């Protein structure tokens, strides 16, 4: 009778597992494309995956600034600078190309 340990350490069981690296990259790319489609539907324009990352960056910076914790004023200033930088990068990314 095999124990759980024997089944986990069995070479056939290890060989049947897929490598996590390639599958992880594919699913992350698909998730990013899905996020870009979601932002595109919300903004009613075409959004690239890079622009979706910029929008996500602004959201993360805004969430960090809006946390309801009492923190040092220096950290709030740092979060405000982060938000300003992220917003500037996002605006530059979303700006329509000039003809």
MIDOSE-1310 file (N, C-alpha, C; in nm, 2 decimals, decimal comma, always signed):
residues 99
xxxx	+0,08/-0,12/+0,00/+0,00/+0,00/+0,00/+0,09/+0,12/+0,00; +0,06/+0,22/-0,09/+0,14/+0,34/-0,10/+0,08/+0,45/-0,01; +0,17/+0,52/+0,05/+0,13/+0,63/+0,14/+0,13/+0,76/+0,05; +0,08/+0,87/+0,11/+0,07/+0,99/+0,04/+0,21/+1,04/+0,00
xxxx	+0,31/+1,02/+0,09/+0,44/+1,06/+0,06/+0,50/+0,99/-0,06; +0,47/+0,86/-0,07/+0,52/+0,78/-0,18/+0,46/+0,82/-0,31; +0,33/+0,86/-0,31/+0,27/+0,90/-0,43/+0,32/+1,04/-0,48; +0,35/+1,13/-0,38/+0,40/+1,26/-0,42/+0,54/+1,25/-0,47
xxxx	+0,62/+1,16/-0,42/+0,76/+1,15/-0,46/+0,78/+1,05/-0,57; +0,68/+0,99/-0,62/+0,69/+0,90/-0,73/+0,73/+0,97/-0,86; +0,83/+0,92/-0,93/+0,88/+0,99/-1,05/+0,77/+1,01/-1,16; +0,68/+0,92/-1,17/+0,57/+0,93/-1,27/+0,48/+1,05/-1,24
xxxx	+0,45/+1,07/-1,11/+0,37/+1,18/-1,07/+0,44/+1,31/-1,09; +0,57/+1,32/-1,07/+0,64/+1,44/-1,09/+0,66/+1,47/-1,24; +0,67/+1,37/-1,32/+0,69/+1,39/-1,47/+0,56/+1,44/-1,53; +0,44/+1,40/-1,47/+0,31/+1,44/-1,53/+0,28/+1,59/-1,50
xxxx	+0,35/+1,65/-1,41/+0,32/+1,79/-1,38/+0,37/+1,88/-1,49; +0,29/+1,99/-1,52/+0,34/+2,08/-1,62/+0,43/+2,18/-1,56; +0,53/+2,23/-1,63/+0,61/+2,34/-1,58/+0,53/+2,46/-1,56; +0,55/+2,53/-1,44/+0,47/+2,64/-1,40/+0,51/+2,77/-1,48
xxxx	+0,64/+2,78/-1,53/+0,68/+2,90/-1,59/+0,61/+2,93/-1,72; +0,60/+2,84/-1,81/+0,53/+2,87/-1,94/+0,38/+2,89/-1,92; +0,32/+2,81/-1,84/+0,18/+2,82/-1,82/+0,14/+2,95/-1,75; +0,23/+2,99/-1,65/+0,21/+3,12/-1,58/+0,22/+3,24/-1,67
xxxx	+0,31/+3,24/-1,76/+0,33/+3,35/-1,85/+0,21/+3,36/-1,95; +0,16/+3,24/-2,00/+0,05/+3,25/-2,09/-0,08/+3,30/-2,02; -0,10/+3,25/-1,90/-0,22/+3,30/-1,83/-0,21/+3,45/-1,79; -0,09/+3,49/-1,75/-0,08/+3,63/-1,72/-0,10/+3,72/-1,84
xxxx	-0,05/+3,68/-1,96/-0,08/+3,75/-2,08/-0,22/+3,76/-2,12; -0,29/+3,64/-2,10/-0,43/+3,64/-2,13/-0,51/+3,73/-2,03; -0,47/+3,73/-1,91/-0,54/+3,81/-1,81/-0,52/+3,96/-1,84; -0,40/+4,00/-1,89/-0,37/+4,14/-1,92/-0,45/+4,18/-2,04
xxxx	-0,46/+4,09/-2,14/-0,54/+4,12/-2,26/-0,69/+4,14/-2,22; -0,74/+4,05/-2,13/-0,88/+4,07/-2,08/-0,90/+4,20/-2,01; -0,80/+4,24/-1,93/-0,81/+4,36/-1,85/-0,81/+4,48/-1,95; -0,73/+4,47/-2,06/-0,73/+4,57/-2,16/-0,86/+4,58/-2,23
xxxx	-0,93/+4,47/-2,26/-1,06/+4,47/-2,32/-1,16/+4,53/-2,22; -1,15/+4,50/-2,09/-1,24/+4,56/-2,00/-1,23/+4,72/-1,99; -1,10/+4,76/-1,98/-1,08/+4,91/-1,98/-1,13/+4,97/-2,11; -1,11/+4,90/-2,22/-1,15/+4,95/-2,35/-1,30/+4,96/-2,36
xxxx	-1,37/+4,87/-2,30/-1,52/+4,88/-2,30/-1,57/+4,99/-2,21; -1,50/+5,01/-2,10/-1,54/+5,12/-2,01/-1,51/+5,25/-2,06; -1,39/+5,27/-2,13/-1,35/+5,40/-2,19/-1,40/+5,42/-2,33; -1,46/+5,32/-2,39/-1,51/+5,32/-2,52/-1,41/+5,36/-2,63
xxxx	-1,29/+5,30/-2,61/-1,18/+5,32/-2,71/-1,09/+5,20/-2,70; -1,00/+5,19/-2,80/-0,91/+5,08/-2,80/-0,80/+5,10/-2,70; -0,78/+5,00/-2,61/-0,67/+5,01/-2,51/-0,58/+4,89/-2,53; -0,45/+4,93/-2,53/-0,35/+4,82/-2,55/-0,31/+4,76/-2,41
xxxx	-0,25/+4,65/-2,40/-0,21/+4,59/-2,27/-0,12/+4,69/-2,20; -0,03/+4,76/-2,27/+0,06/+4,85/-2,20/-0,02/+4,97/-2,13; -0,12/+5,02/-2,20/-0,20/+5,12/-2,15/-0,28/+5,07/-2,03; -0,33/+4,94/-2,04/-0,40/+4,88/-1,92/-0,31/+4,87/-1,80
xxxx	-0,18/+4,85/-1,82/-0,09/+4,84/-1,71/-0,07/+4,98/-1,65; -0,07/+5,09/-1,73/-0,06/+5,22/-1,68/-0,19/+5,26/-1,60; -0,30/+5,22/-1,65/-0,43/+5,25/-1,57/-0,43/+5,17/-1,44; -0,38/+5,05/-1,44/-0,37/+4,97/-1,32/-0,28/+5,03/-1,22
xxxx	-0,17/+5,09/-1,27/-0,07/+5,15/-1,19/-0,13/+5,28/-1,12; -0,21/+5,35/-1,19/-0,27/+5,47/-1,13/-0,37/+5,43/-1,02; -0,44/+5,32/-1,05/-0,54/+5,27/-0,95/-0,47/+5,22/-0,82; -0,36/+5,16/-0,84/-0,28/+5,11/-0,72/-0,23/+5,23/-0,64
xxxx	-0,18/+5,33/-0,71/-0,12/+5,45/-0,64/-0,24/+5,52/-0,57; -0,35/+5,53/-0,63/-0,47/+5,60/-0,57/-0,52/+5,52/-0,45; -0,52/+5,39/-0,46/-0,56/+5,31/-0,34/-0,46/+5,32/-0,23; -0,33/+5,33/-0,26/-0,23/+5,35/-0,15/-0,25/+5,48/-0,08
xxxx	-0,29/+5,58/-0,16/-0,31/+5,71/-0,10/-0,44/+5,72/-0,02; -0,54/+5,64/-0,06/-0,67/+5,65/+0,00/-0,68/+5,56/+0,12; -0,58/+5,48/+0,16/-0,59/+5,39/+0,27/-0,62/+5,47/+0,40; -0,72/+5,42/+0,48/-0,76/+5,50/+0,59/-0,68/+5,49/+0,72
xxxx	-0,55/+5,46/+0,70/-0,46/+5,44/+0,82/-0,39/+5,57/+0,85; -0,37/+5,59/+0,98/-0,29/+5,71/+1,02/-0,14/+5,68/+1,00; -0,08/+5,75/+0,90/+0,05/+5,72/+0,86/+0,13/+5,86/+0,87; +0,26/+5,85/+0,87/+0,34/+5,96/+0,88/+0,32/+6,05/+0,75
xxxx	+0,33/+6,18/+0,77/+0,31/+6,28/+0,66/+0,41/+6,25/+0,55; +0,53/+6,21/+0,58/+0,62/+6,18/+0,47/+0,58/+6,07/+0,38; +0,51/+5,96/+0,44/+0,46/+5,86/+0,36/+0,34/+5,90/+0,27; +0,26/+5,99/+0,33/+0,15/+6,04/+0,25/+0,21/+6,13/+0,13
xxxx	+0,31/+6,20/+0,16/+0,37/+6,28/+0,05/+0,43/+6,19/-0,06; +0,49/+6,08/-0,01/+0,55/+5,99/-0,11/+0,44/+5,92/-0,19; +0,33/+5,89/-0,13/+0,22/+5,83/-0,20/+0,16/+5,93/-0,30; +0,15/+6,05/-0,26/+0,10/+6,16/-0,35/+0,19/+6,18/-0,47
xxxx	+0,32/+6,17/-0,45/+0,42/+6,18/-0,56/+0,41/+6,06/-0,65; +0,39/+5,94/-0,59/+0,37/+5,82/-0,67/+0,24/+5,83/-0,76; +0,13/+5,88/-0,70/+0,01/+5,90/-0,77/+0,03/+6,00/-0,89; +0,10/+6,11/-0,86/+0,12/+6,21/-0,96/+0,20/+6,16/-1,08
xxxx	+0,31/+6,08/-1,05/+0,39/+6,02/-1,15/+0,31/+5,92/-1,23; +0,24/+5,84/-1,16/+0,16/+5,73/-1,23/+0,05/+5,80/-1,32; -0,01/+5,90/-1,27/-0,11/+5,97/-1,35/-0,05/+6,04/-1,48; +0,07/+6,10/-1,46/+0,14/+6,16/-1,57/+0,17/+6,06/-1,68
xxxx	+0,23/+5,94/-1,63/+0,27/+5,84/-1,73/+0,14/+5,78/-1,80; +0,03/+5,77/-1,72/-0,09/+5,71/-1,78/-0,14/+5,81/-1,89; -0,15/+5,94/-1,85/-0,20/+6,04/-1,95/-0,11/+6,04/-2,07; +0,02/+6,04/-2,06/+0,11/+6,04/-2,17/+0,08/+5,91/-2,26
xxxx	+0,05/+5,80/-2,19/+0,03/+5,67/-2,26/-0,10/+5,68/-2,34; -0,20/+5,74/-2,28/-0,34/+5,74/-2,34/-0,36/+5,85/-2,44; -0,27/+5,94/-2,45/-0,28/+6,06/-2,54/-0,28/+6,00/-2,68; -0,37/+6,06/-2,76/-0,38/+6,01/-2,90/-0,25/+6,06/-2,98
xxx	-0,20/+5,97/-3,06/-0,08/+6,01/-3,14/-0,11/+6,13/-3,23; -0,02/+6,22/-3,23/-0,04/+6,35/-3,32/-0,01/+6,31/-3,46; -0,09/+6,37/-3,55/-0,08/+6,34/-3,69/+0,02/+6,43/-3,76
